[in-house]
């Protein structure tokens, strides 16, 4: 298995791990046994059965996950493990930081995917194949976000640029390192929910 394949499958294996941690059996395990349980589920998700693993099945449906999705999945796994161990299970980042990231991803999704499907004459997706302008834009956005005390968005951008510069995946388009379809759908739903929740709180 190549490093690219292992990375892509590992991200989707984390999805199965998080689903398994929702099972009642996971709540009854000690912390040491729960760690072994996580490792076992991860291994099973990568194990080919009749030529296809559980992670490979998801990969065939949605493709490789972006670095942003990987970051959020790891954070969700840590938070879930802390919660099951009796901790608070609080996310690493504040609601404001998560909203900033989800809003950014939502805007990207609305700009990239419709045009990539052939709607209109523009194709913003092509800008992700490289160029100083795009990197400068992401750097300025990250600096502006950090100045406002938000670090989730800069972290996601930094991971995406780093992985892209290393050729982590087969794709040479930086947008594939920053956003994917499942993340886009999730971000749009979360952005709408957060905006409605904020509007409802303002009315109270």
C-alpha positions as a Python dict, from the first residue, in 0.01 Angstrom:
ca = {
    (1, 'X'): (0, 0, 0),
    (2, 'X'): (141, 337, -101),
    (3, 'X'): (162, 626, 142),
    (4, 'X'): (-108, 811, -54),
    (5, 'X'): (-344, 514, -37),
    (6, 'X'): (-275, 462, 333),
    (7, 'X'): (-350, 828, 410),
    (8, 'X'): (-669, 829, 207),
    (9, 'X'): (-794, 503, 361),
    (10, 'X'): (-693, 610, 713),
    (11, 'X'): (-912, 919, 696),
    (12, 'X'): (-1213, 709, 603),
    (13, 'X'): (-1122, 446, 862),
    (14, 'X'): (-1156, 721, 1123),
    (15, 'X'): (-1518, 761, 1015),
    (16, 'X'): (-1582, 395, 1103),
    (17, 'X'): (-1395, 439, 1432),
    (18, 'X'): (-1614, 734, 1532),
    (19, 'X'): (-1926, 537, 1442),
    (20, 'X'): (-1803, 241, 1648),
    (21, 'X'): (-1744, 467, 1948),
    (22, 'X'): (-2117, 544, 1942),
    (23, 'X'): (-2197, 180, 2017),
    (24, 'X'): (-2302, 98, 2376),
    (25, 'X'): (-2011, -145, 2415),
    (26, 'X'): (-1764, 144, 2384),
    (27, 'X'): (-1910, 318, 2689),
    (28, 'X'): (-1857, 11, 2909),
    (29, 'X'): (-1487, -33, 2835),
    (30, 'X'): (-1201, 98, 3045),
    (31, 'X'): (-981, 364, 2887),
    (32, 'X'): (-704, 113, 2806),
    (33, 'X'): (-948, -132, 2650),
    (34, 'X'): (-1119, 150, 2464),
    (35, 'X'): (-788, 246, 2302),
    (36, 'X'): (-742, -117, 2196),
    (37, 'X'): (-1100, -113, 2066),
    (38, 'X'): (-1024, 194, 1856),
    (39, 'X'): (-709, 33, 1714),
    (40, 'X'): (-899, -287, 1638),
    (41, 'X'): (-1179, -103, 1455),
    (42, 'X'): (-920, 98, 1262),
    (43, 'X'): (-741, -222, 1157),
    (44, 'X'): (-1066, -395, 1060),
    (45, 'X'): (-1170, -92, 853),
    (46, 'X'): (-845, -120, 656),
    (47, 'X'): (-858, -500, 621),
    (48, 'X'): (-955, -607, 268),
    (49, 'X'): (-1252, -844, 259),
    (50, 'X'): (-1301, -1002, -82),
    (51, 'X'): (-1067, -737, -219),
    (52, 'X'): (-1239, -435, -63),
    (53, 'X'): (-1211, -289, 288),
    (54, 'X'): (-1473, -86, 472),
    (55, 'X'): (-1256, 222, 430),
    (56, 'X'): (-1209, 137, 63),
    (57, 'X'): (-1585, 114, 21),
    (58, 'X'): (-1625, 471, 148),
    (59, 'X'): (-1330, 584, -60),
    (60, 'X'): (-1503, 452, -369),
    (61, 'X'): (-1808, 662, -283),
    (62, 'X'): (-1654, 995, -180),
    (63, 'X'): (-1285, 977, -273),
    (64, 'X'): (-1001, 1091, -49),
    (65, 'X'): (-1085, 1329, 231),
    (66, 'X'): (-920, 1669, 250),
    (67, 'X'): (-669, 1767, 515),
    (68, 'X'): (-943, 1979, 671),
    (69, 'X'): (-1166, 1675, 711),
    (70, 'X'): (-874, 1477, 856),
    (71, 'X'): (-813, 1754, 1109),
    (72, 'X'): (-1178, 1763, 1215),
    (73, 'X'): (-1201, 1384, 1238),
    (74, 'X'): (-894, 1361, 1461),
    (75, 'X'): (-1031, 1639, 1682),
    (76, 'X'): (-1368, 1461, 1701),
    (77, 'X'): (-1196, 1134, 1794),
    (78, 'X'): (-999, 1298, 2075),
    (79, 'X'): (-1309, 1476, 2206),
    (80, 'X'): (-1511, 1153, 2197),
    (81, 'X'): (-1241, 959, 2380),
    (82, 'X'): (-1222, 1228, 2647),
    (83, 'X'): (-1598, 1224, 2688),
    (84, 'X'): (-1611, 846, 2727),
    (85, 'X'): (-1328, 865, 2980),
    (86, 'X'): (-1539, 1095, 3197),
    (87, 'X'): (-1404, 1425, 3068),
    (88, 'X'): (-1596, 1718, 2931),
    (89, 'X'): (-1556, 1621, 2567),
    (90, 'X'): (-1532, 1987, 2472),
    (91, 'X'): (-1413, 2055, 2118),
    (92, 'X'): (-1068, 2199, 2066),
    (93, 'X'): (-1205, 2515, 1910),
    (94, 'X'): (-1472, 2762, 2006),
    (95, 'X'): (-1806, 2796, 1829),
    (96, 'X'): (-1684, 3116, 1665),
    (97, 'X'): (-1376, 2942, 1525),
    (98, 'X'): (-1582, 2653, 1391),
    (99, 'X'): (-1830, 2893, 1234),
    (100, 'X'): (-1546, 3080, 1060),
    (101, 'X'): (-1414, 2757, 909),
    (102, 'X'): (-1756, 2622, 810),
    (103, 'X'): (-1855, 2955, 656),
    (104, 'X'): (-1531, 2964, 456),
    (105, 'X'): (-1578, 2605, 336),
    (106, 'X'): (-1942, 2677, 247),
    (107, 'X'): (-1843, 2976, 35),
    (108, 'X'): (-1573, 2770, -137),
    (109, 'X'): (-1820, 2492, -209),
    (110, 'X'): (-2069, 2733, -366),
    (111, 'X'): (-1793, 2888, -575),
    (112, 'X'): (-1613, 2571, -684),
    (113, 'X'): (-1858, 2287, -733),
    (114, 'X'): (-2137, 2445, -945),
    (115, 'X'): (-1881, 2583, -1192),
    (116, 'X'): (-1688, 2253, -1192),
    (117, 'X'): (-2011, 2084, -1303),
    (118, 'X'): (-2024, 2311, -1606),
    (119, 'X'): (-2257, 2583, -1481),
    (120, 'X'): (-2132, 2910, -1627),
    (121, 'X'): (-1814, 2994, -1816),
    (122, 'X'): (-1583, 3034, -1517),
    (123, 'X'): (-1386, 2752, -1356),
    (124, 'X'): (-1242, 2866, -1020),
    (125, 'X'): (-1125, 2511, -955),
    (126, 'X'): (-841, 2562, -1204),
    (127, 'X'): (-689, 2826, -977),
    (128, 'X'): (-600, 2549, -733),
    (129, 'X'): (-331, 2407, -960),
    (130, 'X'): (-84, 2661, -832),
    (131, 'X'): (2, 3025, -837),
    (132, 'X'): (146, 3277, -597),
    (133, 'X'): (-178, 3474, -585),
    (134, 'X'): (-375, 3187, -431),
    (135, 'X'): (-110, 3117, -170),
    (136, 'X'): (-92, 3486, -79),
    (137, 'X'): (-471, 3498, -47),
    (138, 'X'): (-474, 3200, 189),
    (139, 'X'): (-186, 3348, 388),
    (140, 'X'): (-361, 3685, 426),
    (141, 'X'): (-686, 3513, 523),
    (142, 'X'): (-501, 3309, 786),
    (143, 'X'): (-326, 3615, 928),
    (144, 'X'): (-654, 3807, 943),
    (145, 'X'): (-822, 3514, 1118),
    (146, 'X'): (-538, 3482, 1371),
    (147, 'X'): (-554, 3853, 1440),
    (148, 'X'): (-918, 3802, 1537),
    (149, 'X'): (-820, 3521, 1773),
    (150, 'X'): (-936, 3235, 1549),
    (151, 'X'): (-685, 2957, 1481),
    (152, 'X'): (-888, 2673, 1332),
    (153, 'X'): (-908, 2825, 984),
    (154, 'X'): (-533, 2908, 972),
    (155, 'X'): (-452, 2555, 1090),
    (156, 'X'): (-667, 2402, 815),
    (157, 'X'): (-512, 2627, 550),
    (158, 'X'): (-160, 2554, 672),
    (159, 'X'): (-214, 2177, 668),
    (160, 'X'): (-365, 2194, 319),
    (161, 'X'): (-79, 2403, 176),
    (162, 'X'): (185, 2187, 347),
    (163, 'X'): (33, 1861, 222),
    (164, 'X'): (-14, 2006, -127),
    (165, 'X'): (348, 2127, -143),
    (166, 'X'): (464, 1775, -42),
    (167, 'X'): (243, 1606, -301),
    (168, 'X'): (67, 1414, -25),
    (169, 'X'): (-218, 1299, -250),
    (170, 'X'): (-220, 1218, -618),
    (171, 'X'): (-410, 1541, -684),
    (172, 'X'): (-205, 1848, -769),
    (173, 'X'): (-494, 2085, -698),
    (174, 'X'): (-476, 2262, -363),
    (175, 'X'): (-854, 2278, -334),
    (176, 'X'): (-863, 1897, -299),
    (177, 'X'): (-644, 1933, 10),
    (178, 'X'): (-867, 2201, 161),
    (179, 'X'): (-1220, 2085, 78),
    (180, 'X'): (-1410, 1771, -20),
    (181, 'X'): (-1775, 1703, -102),
    (182, 'X'): (-1879, 1546, 233),
    (183, 'X'): (-1708, 1831, 419),
    (184, 'X'): (-1878, 2087, 195),
    (185, 'X'): (-2222, 1940, 265),
    (186, 'X'): (-2151, 1920, 639),
    (187, 'X'): (-2015, 2277, 648),
    (188, 'X'): (-2320, 2420, 471),
    (189, 'X'): (-2556, 2244, 712),
    (190, 'X'): (-2356, 2355, 1016),
    (191, 'X'): (-2330, 2713, 891),
    (192, 'X'): (-2706, 2738, 843),
    (193, 'X'): (-2771, 2582, 1184),
    (194, 'X'): (-2530, 2820, 1358),
    (195, 'X'): (-2680, 3124, 1183),
    (196, 'X'): (-3034, 3019, 1277),
    (197, 'X'): (-2926, 2952, 1635),
    (198, 'X'): (-2764, 3296, 1656),
    (199, 'X'): (-3072, 3467, 1514),
    (200, 'X'): (-3295, 3281, 1759),
    (201, 'X'): (-3072, 3382, 2053),
    (202, 'X'): (-3087, 3747, 1941),
    (203, 'X'): (-3466, 3739, 1947),
    (204, 'X'): (-3479, 3611, 2305),
}
